[in-house]
Amino acid sequence: MYSLLIKNAKLIDGISDTPQAMDIAVQGNEIANIAPSIPTAAETVIDAAGKILAPGFIDLQNHSDSYWQIFDNPSLEGMVSQGYTTLIVGNCGASLAPLLNRDSLLAMQKWHTLEAVNVNWQTFGEFLNALGRQKLACNVGSMVGYSTLRRGLVGDQIRSLESEELESLKKILSDSLKAGAFGLSSGLSYSHEIIISELELFQLAKIIKDHNALFSVHLRSEGRDVVEAADEVLDIAANTGVNLKISHLKVRGEENWPRFPELLEKIETAYHRGINIHFDAYPYDTVWQVLYSYLPKWAIEGGRSAMLRHFADPVQKNKILTYLNNSGVKFPSVMVASTTNKLNFAGKTIGQIAKNLETSSEQAVIHIVQNGGSEVMVFEKNLNSDQVTQLVMHPLSFIGTDGAGFSLNEKSRLVHPRCFGSATKFLRQMISGGGLSLGQAIKKLTSGPAKKIGLEKRGEIKVGNFADLVIFDKSTVGDKATYENPYQFSSGIEYVFVNGQEVFGGQPTGKLPGYVLRKN
């Protein structure tokens, strides 16, 4: 007797393009049989007539660790409710290990307060062991964060590494990869990675290549210098052969949108020349980011203490205001998503805050950053929607949420709707005539990312693979989350199974069958 039998499904297996009418049997955590008709009895039988059965979705660009949701909300509701069964965390330069000293965790504070946070691990292997004792709804694997490594070595100092420090960093990275990390992530636009040299990146990329791991890069610029930023990492990939993924690729700011064709041409040319390059994108035209990143790079070098000194110096503060005035950002319409408990600005635009403070929007930016800490997050609509569509449809792209698995009960802050609707919004766009077949769309969510990062027995429905499965209604699947009310489950997702157990059936089931994944 099988543990689960799904009958009459329209199977899209993650590889082929055409749906097939199939029954799928599951025994324990694996797919045991696939056939046009399976008459054998099962403990649970689901009639999926007229519904799509697909592999569980895989998110290579997830921040459920940064937002501490893997500990605060192990049900990861925002993810499973849109069909995600596997999350790769440790992105954009910040991971929960290895922790070389107390400063290592500071890379996380732009996403989550570190107050009352306790850890009982130090090395990456110890972190994976600790995570293995934490029951989770999704399978979770992790990258190593470059900023986490660097801050563990030099703290808030913004400088080149000395030769001994670089050798230490290389060894710790190698040890972390051997312990099961899926690769190295870098957030080159954040304060502690801004000055990292291409030579330093090159040396680490060689180690990543030697371990057949992934190099995931948040570009140094997504605005005016986005093409040059892409050139930097493409050059590293060309000279090392490293497996490269650009995180949340986009061109920010209307004045920079004309650079989009050149950016895509660079990436496509690199791919055709043999560079192993892909990127992830999300189907939204509004970004969600830390407010301090709008400041000039020189103002945030050295971390928060140096930044506050600049604010206190009238000459330096005036330079910052001049930069903000000339940045092209429409600050009055930028919405504050979350702040520390010191402020109560969530849901208000910077223009509204500035009016209440009787000051300019640029002055209000400084006030909020100065009093709200490093974790102030904002929404800004600054992407071209047509370009976003081109990115999610591109043959080299995967769909990444760049979000986290929040609970419906959270609601203490606004989160980006992509945390609840990335996959379903993308599917609805494609089903409604977006330009890709349903099979092609599902491949971007399943076997494509699995192959990119080297996940075994996931991303494809076949006998012997883990039973990570999604059943959805093609006619109703779609997102409901909005910027004003992001805490809404998608429509049309009927069942989600992780390792053979139902984690979502219209509502979260409370089961936590996810595995901690290690790179082999």
C-alpha positions as CSV (number, residue, x, y, z in Angstrom):
1,M,0.0,0.0,0.0
2,Y,1.3,3.4,-1.0
3,S,1.3,6.3,1.5
4,L,-0.1,8.7,-1.1
5,L,-1.8,8.3,-4.5
6,I,-2.6,11.2,-6.7
7,K,-5.0,10.2,-9.5
8,N,-6.0,11.8,-12.8
9,A,-3.5,14.6,-12.7
10,K,-2.2,16.6,-15.6
11,L,1.5,15.9,-15.0
12,I,4.1,18.5,-15.9
13,D,7.3,16.8,-14.7
14,G,9.7,19.8,-14.8
15,I,11.4,18.6,-18.0
16,S,8.9,17.9,-20.8
17,D,6.7,20.6,-22.1
18,T,3.4,18.8,-22.7
19,P,1.1,17.7,-19.8
20,Q,0.4,14.0,-19.5
21,A,-2.6,12.4,-17.8
22,M,-0.9,10.3,-15.1
23,D,-1.4,8.8,-11.6
24,I,1.5,9.3,-9.2
25,A,2.2,7.1,-6.2
26,V,4.3,8.1,-3.2
27,Q,5.8,5.8,-0.6
28,G,7.3,7.6,2.4
29,N,9.4,10.5,1.1
30,E,9.9,9.2,-2.5
31,I,7.9,8.9,-5.7
32,A,7.3,5.2,-6.1
33,N,5.3,4.9,-9.3
34,I,4.1,7.0,-12.3
35,A,1.6,5.4,-14.7
36,P,-1.6,6.2,-16.7
37,S,-3.5,4.3,-14.1
38,I,-2.4,3.0,-10.7
39,P,-5.1,0.8,-9.1
40,T,-3.2,0.0,-5.9
41,A,-4.7,1.2,-2.6
42,A,-3.1,4.0,-0.6
43,E,-3.4,5.6,2.8
44,T,-4.4,8.9,1.2
45,V,-5.9,9.3,-2.3
46,I,-6.3,12.6,-4.0
47,D,-8.4,13.0,-7.2
48,A,-6.6,15.7,-9.1
49,A,-8.8,15.6,-12.2
50,G,-8.4,18.7,-14.3
51,K,-5.5,19.9,-12.0
52,I,-1.8,20.4,-12.8
53,L,0.7,18.3,-10.9
54,A,4.2,19.8,-10.9
55,P,7.5,19.4,-9.0
56,G,7.8,21.5,-5.9
57,F,9.1,24.9,-6.7
58,I,12.8,25.8,-5.8
59,D,13.8,29.3,-4.7
60,L,17.5,30.0,-5.2
61,Q,17.2,33.6,-3.9
62,N,15.6,33.3,-0.5
63,H,16.1,35.3,2.7
64,S,14.2,33.2,5.3
65,D,17.4,33.1,7.3
66,S,18.1,36.8,7.1
67,Y,14.6,37.6,8.4
68,W,15.0,34.8,11.0
69,Q,11.9,33.1,9.7
70,I,13.5,29.6,9.7
71,F,13.5,30.0,13.5
72,D,10.6,32.4,14.2
73,N,8.2,30.8,11.7
74,P,9.4,27.3,10.6
75,S,6.0,26.7,8.8
76,L,7.3,29.2,6.2
77,E,3.7,29.9,5.2
78,G,4.4,32.6,2.6
79,M,6.6,30.1,0.7
80,V,4.7,26.9,0.9
81,S,1.4,28.7,0.1
82,Q,2.7,29.6,-3.3
83,G,4.2,26.2,-4.1
84,Y,7.8,26.5,-2.9
85,T,9.2,23.3,-1.3
86,T,13.0,24.1,-1.3
87,L,14.7,27.3,-0.3
88,I,18.3,28.3,-0.8
89,V,19.3,31.0,1.8
90,G,22.5,32.8,2.7
91,N,22.1,35.2,-0.2
92,C,23.3,38.8,-1.0
93,G,26.5,38.4,1.1
94,A,24.8,37.5,4.5
95,S,24.5,34.1,6.0
96,L,24.1,32.7,9.5
97,A,27.5,31.0,9.4
98,P,30.4,30.8,9.8
99,L,30.6,33.1,12.7
100,L,34.2,34.0,13.2
101,N,33.3,36.6,15.9
102,R,30.3,38.7,17.1
103,D,30.7,41.0,14.1
104,S,29.9,38.2,11.7
105,L,26.1,38.4,12.4
106,L,26.0,42.2,11.9
107,A,25.5,41.6,8.2
108,M,22.0,40.4,9.1
109,Q,20.9,43.6,10.9
110,K,19.6,45.3,7.8
111,W,16.9,42.6,7.6
112,H,16.3,41.6,11.3
113,T,17.0,43.1,14.7
114,L,19.7,41.2,16.5
115,E,18.2,41.9,19.9
116,A,17.7,38.7,21.9
117,V,19.1,36.6,19.0
118,N,21.0,33.6,20.4
119,V,23.1,31.1,18.4
120,N,24.8,27.9,19.4
121,W,27.0,27.4,16.4
122,Q,30.2,28.8,14.9
123,T,31.3,26.9,11.9
124,F,29.2,26.3,8.8
125,G,29.0,22.6,9.6
126,E,27.8,23.3,13.2
127,F,25.1,25.7,11.7
128,L,23.8,23.0,9.4
129,N,23.7,20.5,12.3
130,A,21.7,23.1,14.4
131,L,19.4,23.7,11.5
132,G,18.9,20.0,11.2
133,R,17.4,20.0,14.7
134,Q,15.0,22.7,13.7
135,K,11.9,21.3,12.1
136,L,10.9,23.1,8.9
137,A,8.1,23.0,6.4
138,C,10.5,23.4,3.4
139,N,13.8,21.9,2.5
140,V,16.6,24.5,3.2
141,G,20.1,24.7,2.0
142,S,22.5,27.7,2.4
143,M,25.2,29.7,0.7
144,V,28.1,31.3,2.5
145,G,27.8,35.1,2.8
146,Y,30.8,37.1,1.7
147,S,30.0,40.0,4.1
148,T,29.6,37.5,6.9
149,L,33.0,36.1,6.3
150,R,34.7,39.5,5.8
151,R,33.1,41.1,8.9
152,G,34.2,38.1,10.9
153,L,37.8,38.9,9.9
154,V,38.0,42.7,9.9
155,G,34.8,43.9,11.6
156,D,33.5,47.3,10.4
157,Q,36.9,48.2,8.8
158,I,36.4,49.0,5.1
159,R,39.8,48.1,3.6
160,S,41.6,45.6,1.4
161,L,42.4,42.3,3.1
162,E,46.0,41.6,4.0
163,S,47.5,38.5,2.5
164,E,47.2,36.5,5.7
165,E,43.6,37.6,6.1
166,L,42.8,36.6,2.5
167,E,44.4,33.2,3.1
168,S,42.3,32.7,6.2
169,L,39.1,33.7,4.3
170,K,39.9,31.3,1.5
171,K,40.4,28.4,4.0
172,I,37.2,29.2,5.9
173,L,35.3,29.3,2.6
174,S,36.8,26.0,1.5
175,D,35.9,24.4,4.9
176,S,32.3,25.7,4.6
177,L,31.9,24.4,1.1
178,K,33.2,21.0,2.3
179,A,30.7,21.1,5.1
180,G,27.8,21.4,2.7
181,A,27.4,25.1,1.6
182,F,26.1,25.4,-1.9
183,G,28.4,28.3,-2.8
184,L,29.3,31.9,-2.0
185,S,27.0,34.9,-2.2
186,S,28.1,38.5,-2.4
187,G,26.2,41.7,-1.9
188,L,28.6,44.1,-3.6
189,S,26.3,47.2,-3.2
190,Y,26.2,46.9,0.6
191,S,28.5,48.9,2.8
192,H,31.0,46.2,3.8
193,E,31.5,44.8,0.3
194,I,31.7,48.1,-1.7
195,I,35.4,48.2,-1.8
196,I,36.1,44.5,-2.4
197,S,38.4,44.3,-5.4
198,E,38.0,42.2,-8.5
199,L,41.2,40.4,-7.6
200,E,39.8,39.4,-4.2
201,L,36.6,38.1,-5.9
202,F,38.7,36.3,-8.5
203,Q,40.7,34.3,-5.9
204,L,37.5,33.2,-4.1
205,A,35.8,32.3,-7.4
206,K,38.6,29.9,-8.1
207,I,37.9,28.1,-4.9
208,I,34.2,28.0,-5.7
209,K,35.0,26.5,-9.1
210,D,37.2,23.9,-7.5
211,H,34.3,22.8,-5.3
212,N,31.8,22.8,-8.2
213,A,29.7,25.3,-6.3
214,L,27.7,28.4,-7.1
215,F,28.9,32.0,-7.1
216,S,25.7,34.2,-6.6
217,V,26.3,37.9,-7.0
218,H,24.2,40.9,-6.1
219,L,25.7,43.4,-8.6
220,R,27.7,46.4,-7.4
221,S,25.3,48.6,-9.3
222,E,21.7,48.1,-10.6
223,G,21.4,51.7,-11.9
224,R,23.7,53.9,-13.9
225,D,26.7,51.5,-13.8
226,V,24.7,48.2,-14.1
227,V,26.5,47.2,-17.4
228,E,29.9,47.8,-15.9
229,A,28.9,45.9,-12.8
230,A,27.8,42.9,-14.9
231,D,31.1,43.2,-16.9
232,E,33.0,42.8,-13.6
233,V,31.4,39.4,-12.6
234,L,31.2,38.1,-16.2
235,D,35.0,38.7,-16.5
236,I,35.6,36.8,-13.3
237,A,33.4,33.9,-14.6
238,A,35.2,33.9,-17.9
239,N,38.6,33.7,-16.3
240,T,37.7,31.1,-13.6
241,G,34.9,29.0,-15.2
242,V,32.9,29.5,-12.1
243,N,29.1,28.7,-12.1
244,L,27.7,32.2,-11.9
245,K,24.2,33.5,-11.0
246,I,23.3,37.2,-10.8
247,S,20.8,37.9,-8.1
248,H,17.5,39.7,-8.8
249,L,18.7,41.1,-12.1
250,K,17.1,44.5,-13.0
251,V,17.8,48.0,-14.1
252,R,16.7,50.6,-11.5
253,G,15.6,54.1,-12.3
254,E,13.9,55.5,-15.4
255,E,17.0,57.4,-16.5
256,N,18.9,54.1,-16.6
257,W,16.3,51.9,-18.4
258,P,17.9,52.6,-21.8
259,R,20.9,50.5,-20.6
260,F,18.7,47.4,-20.4
261,P,19.3,46.1,-24.0
262,E,23.1,46.5,-23.6
263,L,23.0,44.6,-20.3
264,L,21.0,41.7,-21.8
265,E,23.3,41.6,-24.8
266,K,26.4,41.3,-22.5
267,I,24.9,38.4,-20.6
268,E,23.7,36.6,-23.7
269,T,27.0,37.0,-25.5
270,A,28.9,35.7,-22.4
271,Y,26.6,32.6,-22.3
272,H,27.2,31.9,-26.0
273,R,30.9,32.1,-25.4
274,G,30.6,29.3,-22.9
275,I,30.3,31.2,-19.6
276,N,28.0,29.4,-17.1
277,I,25.8,32.4,-16.4
278,H,22.1,32.6,-15.3
279,F,20.1,35.0,-13.3
280,D,17.0,35.2,-11.2
281,A,14.3,37.7,-11.4
282,Y,10.9,38.4,-9.7
283,P,7.7,39.5,-11.5
284,Y,7.4,42.9,-9.8
285,D,8.3,46.5,-10.8
286,T,8.8,47.7,-7.2
287,V,12.0,47.0,-5.2
288,W,12.2,46.4,-1.4
289,Q,15.5,47.4,0.1
290,V,17.3,49.0,3.0
291,L,17.0,52.8,3.1
292,Y,20.6,53.4,3.9
293,S,21.6,52.0,0.5
294,Y,20.3,55.1,-1.1
295,L,23.1,57.1,0.5
296,P,26.4,57.8,-1.5
297,K,28.9,54.9,-1.2
298,W,31.5,57.0,0.6
299,A,28.9,57.8,3.3
300,I,28.3,54.2,4.2
301,E,31.9,52.9,4.0
302,G,32.9,52.0,7.5
303,G,29.5,51.0,8.6
304,R,26.9,52.7,10.7
305,S,29.3,54.5,13.1
306,A,31.1,56.2,10.2
307,M,27.7,57.1,8.6
308,L,26.5,58.7,11.8
309,R,29.7,60.8,12.0
310,H,29.0,62.1,8.5
311,F,25.4,63.0,9.6
312,A,26.9,65.0,12.5
313,D,29.3,66.9,10.3
314,P,27.3,69.8,8.6
315,V,29.7,69.8,5.6
316,Q,29.4,66.1,5.0
317,K,25.7,66.1,5.7
318,N,25.2,68.8,3.1
319,K,27.2,66.7,0.6
320,I,24.9,63.7,1.3
321,L,21.8,65.9,0.8
322,T,23.2,67.2,-2.5
323,Y,23.8,63.6,-3.6
324,L,20.2,62.6,-2.7
325,N,18.7,65.6,-4.5
326,N,20.6,64.7,-7.6
327,S,20.1,60.9,-7.4
328,G,16.9,60.8,-9.6
329,V,15.1,58.9,-6.8
330,K,11.5,60.2,-6.3
331,F,11.8,60.1,-2.5
332,P,8.3,61.6,-1.7
333,S,6.7,58.5,-3.2
334,V,9.0,55.9,-1.6
335,M,7.1,54.0,1.1
336,V,8.5,52.9,4.4
337,A,7.8,49.2,4.9
338,S,9.4,48.6,8.3
339,T,11.4,50.4,11.0
340,T,12.7,49.7,14.5
341,N,10.3,50.0,17.4
342,K,11.7,53.6,17.9
343,L,9.7,54.8,14.9
344,N,6.2,54.4,13.7
345,F,6.5,55.1,10.0
346,A,5.5,51.8,8.4
347,G,3.1,52.3,5.6
348,K,3.8,56.0,5.2
349,T,5.6,57.6,2.3
350,I,8.8,59.6,2.9
351,G,6.8,62.6,1.5
352,Q,4.2,62.2,4.2
353,I,6.9,61.8,6.9
354,A,8.8,64.9,5.5
355,K,5.5,66.9,5.7
356,N,5.0,65.9,9.3
357,L,8.6,66.8,10.2
358,E,8.3,70.1,8.2
359,T,11.4,69.3,6.2
360,S,12.4,68.1,2.8
361,S,12.1,64.4,1.7
362,E,15.9,64.2,1.5
363,Q,16.3,65.5,5.0
364,A,13.6,63.0,6.1
365,V,15.7,60.2,4.6
366,I,18.6,61.1,6.8
367,H,16.4,61.5,9.8
368,I,14.9,58.0,9.3
369,V,18.2,56.3,8.8
370,Q,19.7,58.2,11.7
371,N,16.9,57.2,14.1
372,G,15.6,54.0,12.7
373,G,18.7,51.9,12.5
374,S,20.1,49.8,9.6
375,E,17.0,47.7,9.2
376,V,14.7,50.4,7.8
377,M,13.2,48.9,4.6
378,V,11.3,50.8,1.9
379,F,9.3,50.1,-1.3
380,E,10.2,52.1,-4.4
381,K,8.5,51.6,-7.8
382,N,11.5,52.1,-10.1
383,L,11.6,49.3,-12.6
384,N,10.2,49.1,-16.1
385,S,7.4,46.6,-16.2
386,D,8.1,45.6,-19.8
387,Q,11.7,44.9,-18.8
388,V,10.6,42.9,-15.8
389,T,8.5,40.7,-18.1
390,Q,11.5,40.2,-20.5
391,L,13.6,39.1,-17.5
392,V,11.2,36.6,-16.1
393,M,10.7,35.1,-19.6
394,H,14.3,35.1,-20.6
395,P,15.8,31.6,-21.3
396,L,18.6,32.3,-18.8
397,S,16.4,33.3,-15.9
398,F,14.9,31.5,-12.9
399,I,12.1,32.9,-10.7
400,G,13.5,33.9,-7.3
401,T,11.4,35.5,-4.6
402,D,14.2,37.5,-2.9
403,G,11.8,37.2,0.0
404,A,11.1,35.1,3.1
405,G,8.5,32.7,4.4
406,F,6.5,35.0,6.7
407,S,3.4,34.0,8.6
408,L,-0.1,35.4,8.1
409,N,0.1,36.3,11.8
410,E,3.2,38.5,11.4
411,K,1.6,41.7,10.2
412,S,3.9,43.9,12.4
413,R,5.5,45.3,9.3
414,L,4.9,45.5,5.6
415,V,6.7,42.9,3.5
416,H,7.0,42.8,-0.2
417,P,4.1,40.9,-1.8
418,R,6.7,38.7,-3.6
419,C,7.0,36.9,-0.2
420,F,3.5,35.5,-0.8
421,G,3.0,35.7,-4.6
422,S,6.1,35.5,-6.8
423,A,5.6,32.0,-8.2
424,T,1.8,32.3,-8.6
425,K,2.0,35.8,-10.1
426,F,4.5,34.5,-12.7
427,L,2.4,31.5,-13.5
428,R,-0.7,33.6,-14.0
429,Q,1.2,35.9,-16.3
430,M,2.3,33.0,-18.5
431,I,-1.0,31.3,-18.5
432,S,-2.7,34.5,-19.5
433,G,-0.6,34.8,-22.6
434,G,2.8,35.9,-21.2
435,G,4.7,34.1,-24.0
436,L,5.9,30.9,-22.3
437,S,4.1,27.6,-22.3
438,L,3.1,26.2,-18.9
439,G,5.8,23.6,-19.1
440,Q,8.5,26.2,-19.8
441,A,7.3,28.3,-16.9
442,I,7.4,25.4,-14.5
443,K,10.9,24.5,-15.6
444,K,12.0,27.9,-14.4
445,L,10.6,27.1,-11.0
446,T,11.9,23.5,-10.8
447,S,14.4,21.6,-12.8
448,G,16.2,24.7,-14.0
449,P,17.2,26.0,-10.5
450,A,17.8,22.4,-9.3
451,K,20.3,21.8,-12.1
452,K,22.0,25.2,-11.6
453,I,22.8,24.6,-8.0
454,G,23.3,20.9,-8.1
455,L,20.2,19.6,-6.2
456,E,19.8,15.9,-6.6
457,K,16.5,14.1,-6.8
458,R,14.5,17.3,-6.8
459,G,13.0,19.6,-9.4
460,E,11.7,16.7,-11.5
461,I,8.9,14.2,-11.0
462,K,10.3,10.8,-11.7
463,V,10.4,7.5,-9.8
464,G,13.0,7.6,-7.0
465,N,13.0,11.4,-6.6
466,F,11.8,13.0,-3.4
467,A,8.1,13.6,-3.3
468,D,8.1,17.4,-3.4
469,L,4.9,18.1,-5.3
470,V,2.5,20.9,-6.1
471,I,-1.1,20.5,-7.3
472,F,-2.7,23.7,-8.6
473,D,-5.7,24.8,-10.7
474,K,-4.6,26.3,-13.9
475,S,-7.7,28.4,-14.3
476,T,-7.5,30.1,-10.9
477,V,-3.8,30.1,-9.9
478,G,-2.6,33.6,-9.1
479,D,-1.3,36.0,-6.5
480,K,-3.4,38.1,-4.1
481,A,-0.7,39.8,-2.0
482,T,-0.4,43.6,-2.4
483,Y,1.9,46.3,-1.0
484,E,-0.7,47.5,1.3
485,N,-1.8,44.0,2.4
486,P,0.9,41.5,1.5
487,Y,-0.3,38.8,4.0
488,Q,-2.6,37.0,1.7
489,F,-2.2,33.4,0.3
490,S,-2.3,32.9,-3.4
491,S,-5.3,31.4,-5.2
492,G,-5.4,28.1,-7.0
493,I,-2.6,26.3,-5.0
494,E,-4.6,23.3,-3.7
495,Y,-1.9,20.9,-2.3
496,V,1.8,21.2,-1.5
497,F,3.8,18.1,-0.4
498,V,7.4,18.2,1.0
499,N,9.1,14.8,1.1
500,G,5.8,13.1,0.8
501,Q,4.0,15.0,3.5
502,E,1.2,17.6,3.0
503,V,2.4,21.0,4.2
504,F,-0.4,23.0,2.5
505,G,-3.9,22.1,1.5
506,G,-5.6,25.5,1.1
507,Q,-4.2,26.3,4.6
508,P,-0.9,25.3,6.2
509,T,-1.2,21.9,7.8
510,G,1.4,22.5,10.5
511,K,3.6,19.6,9.3
512,L,7.3,20.3,9.2
513,P,8.9,17.5,7.1
514,G,11.6,19.6,5.4
515,Y,15.2,18.5,5.2
516,V,18.4,20.4,5.7
517,L,20.3,20.1,2.4
518,R,24.0,19.8,2.0
519,K,25.9,20.2,-1.3
520,N,27.6,16.9,-2.1
